[in-house]
Amino acid sequence: MTVLCDQQIQDAIGIEPFATNQPRQDTVSYGVSSYGYDVRVGTRFKIFTNTTSGGTAVVDPKCFTDDLFVTVDTVDTGRDHVLIPPNSFALAETVEWIEIPRDVLAICVGKSTYARCGLIVNVTPLEPEWRGKVTLEISNTTPLPAKVYANEGIAQMVFLKAAQECRVSYADKQGKYQDQEGLTLPRVDT
């Protein structure tokens, strides 16, 4: 496997809107970089809460309900950020729609600006021929509230090109998160 460089990313990976990585004053950086693409977090967040069930809720991936979250959209609040409570967790979506070629796998890692503040971003690998807006998992590991700025950089995608195409792609499997339009909650096929 080889890592794609900036020109290869621009030529081979479907990213819309595509941005160059240039200095932007007072902004967490985003856009194509030497060997990756820094994605932006959108405006809509779902923040875990334990207020809806009297403190007895259990997170169950096989029976997941939307009432475990408070939904915050920075557009509605008129703010440029959201606060993630101490030792809490939020889901968000990327601004970018991404299309992965059949011979590429994408790995996502959090940006150091947020990691140095105790915020961890997790995304499972984007498999060959996966496409959509990426649902981001953001953990605030600190004992303090943490700001996350909407429409600014949050994580970097690193694209790995395989020596040959896979036999079965995510599209071939008709993956359950294919073509997700935005923030998507967990699903288990039944």
DASUL-V972925 format. One record per residue. RES is the residue in three letters. D_FIRST is the distance of its C-alpha to the first C-alpha in Angstrom with 1 decimal. Layout:
# DASUL-V972925
res->RES d_first->D_FIRST
res->RES d_first->D_FIRST
This chain:
# DASUL-V972925
res->MET d_first->0.0
res->THR d_first->3.8
res->VAL d_first->6.8
res->LEU d_first->9.6
res->CYS d_first->12.9
res->ASP d_first->16.3
res->GLN d_first->17.1
res->GLN d_first->14.0
res->ILE d_first->14.7
res->GLN d_first->18.3
res->ASP d_first->17.7
res->ALA d_first->15.2
res->ILE d_first->15.9
res->GLY d_first->19.4
res->ILE d_first->21.0
res->GLU d_first->24.8
res->PRO d_first->26.5
res->PHE d_first->24.1
res->ALA d_first->25.2
res->THR d_first->24.7
res->ASN d_first->24.6
res->GLN d_first->28.0
res->PRO d_first->30.6
res->ARG d_first->32.6
res->GLN d_first->35.7
res->ASP d_first->36.0
res->THR d_first->32.8
res->VAL d_first->29.6
res->SER d_first->27.1
res->TYR d_first->24.8
res->GLY d_first->22.9
res->VAL d_first->19.9
res->SER d_first->19.0
res->SER d_first->17.1
res->TYR d_first->13.6
res->GLY d_first->14.8
res->TYR d_first->17.7
res->ASP d_first->20.7
res->VAL d_first->22.4
res->ARG d_first->26.1
res->VAL d_first->28.1
res->GLY d_first->30.7
res->THR d_first->34.4
res->ARG d_first->34.8
res->PHE d_first->34.3
res->LYS d_first->35.3
res->ILE d_first->36.5
res->PHE d_first->37.2
res->THR d_first->40.9
res->ASN d_first->43.2
res->THR d_first->46.4
res->THR d_first->46.6
res->SER d_first->47.2
res->GLY d_first->49.5
res->GLY d_first->46.8
res->THR d_first->46.2
res->ALA d_first->43.0
res->VAL d_first->40.1
res->VAL d_first->36.5
res->ASP d_first->35.7
res->PRO d_first->32.5
res->LYS d_first->34.4
res->CYS d_first->37.3
res->PHE d_first->36.2
res->THR d_first->38.8
res->ASP d_first->38.9
res->ASP d_first->41.9
res->LEU d_first->39.7
res->PHE d_first->38.9
res->VAL d_first->40.7
res->THR d_first->39.3
res->VAL d_first->39.5
res->ASP d_first->38.9
res->THR d_first->39.2
res->VAL d_first->40.7
res->ASP d_first->43.5
res->THR d_first->44.1
res->GLY d_first->44.2
res->ARG d_first->42.0
res->ASP d_first->38.7
res->HIS d_first->37.4
res->VAL d_first->37.6
res->LEU d_first->38.5
res->ILE d_first->36.7
res->PRO d_first->39.2
res->PRO d_first->38.9
res->ASN d_first->36.7
res->SER d_first->35.8
res->PHE d_first->33.0
res->ALA d_first->32.4
res->LEU d_first->30.4
res->ALA d_first->29.7
res->GLU d_first->27.8
res->THR d_first->25.8
res->VAL d_first->27.6
res->GLU d_first->24.7
res->TRP d_first->23.9
res->ILE d_first->20.2
res->GLU d_first->18.7
res->ILE d_first->15.1
res->PRO d_first->14.0
res->ARG d_first->13.4
res->ASP d_first->9.7
res->VAL d_first->9.0
res->LEU d_first->9.5
res->ALA d_first->11.6
res->ILE d_first->12.7
res->CYS d_first->16.2
res->VAL d_first->18.0
res->GLY d_first->21.7
res->LYS d_first->23.0
res->SER d_first->24.7
res->THR d_first->28.0
res->TYR d_first->28.4
res->ALA d_first->26.9
res->ARG d_first->29.6
res->CYS d_first->32.1
res->GLY d_first->31.2
res->LEU d_first->29.4
res->ILE d_first->26.2
res->VAL d_first->24.1
res->ASN d_first->22.2
res->VAL d_first->20.2
res->THR d_first->18.3
res->PRO d_first->14.8
res->LEU d_first->15.2
res->GLU d_first->14.1
res->PRO d_first->13.3
res->GLU d_first->16.7
res->TRP d_first->18.2
res->ARG d_first->20.7
res->GLY d_first->23.5
res->LYS d_first->24.6
res->VAL d_first->22.9
res->THR d_first->25.3
res->LEU d_first->25.0
res->GLU d_first->26.4
res->ILE d_first->28.2
res->SER d_first->30.0
res->ASN d_first->32.8
res->THR d_first->33.0
res->THR d_first->36.0
res->PRO d_first->39.7
res->LEU d_first->40.2
res->PRO d_first->39.6
res->ALA d_first->36.6
res->LYS d_first->36.2
res->VAL d_first->33.3
res->TYR d_first->33.7
res->ALA d_first->33.3
res->ASN d_first->31.5
res->GLU d_first->29.8
res->GLY d_first->26.3
res->ILE d_first->25.4
res->ALA d_first->21.6
res->GLN d_first->18.3
res->MET d_first->15.4
res->VAL d_first->12.0
res->PHE d_first->9.7
res->LEU d_first->6.0
res->LYS d_first->5.3
res->ALA d_first->4.6
res->ALA d_first->5.9
res->GLN d_first->9.1
res->GLU d_first->11.2
res->CYS d_first->12.4
res->ARG d_first->16.0
res->VAL d_first->17.5
res->SER d_first->16.6
res->TYR d_first->18.5
res->ALA d_first->20.9
res->ASP d_first->21.6
res->LYS d_first->22.6
res->GLN d_first->24.7
res->GLY d_first->23.5
res->LYS d_first->26.3
res->TYR d_first->24.9
res->GLN d_first->24.0
res->ASP d_first->25.7
res->GLN d_first->27.2
res->GLU d_first->29.4
res->GLY d_first->29.4
res->LEU d_first->29.9
res->THR d_first->29.7
res->LEU d_first->31.2
res->PRO d_first->29.9
res->ARG d_first->30.5
res->VAL d_first->30.7
res->ASP d_first->31.2
res->THR d_first->34.7
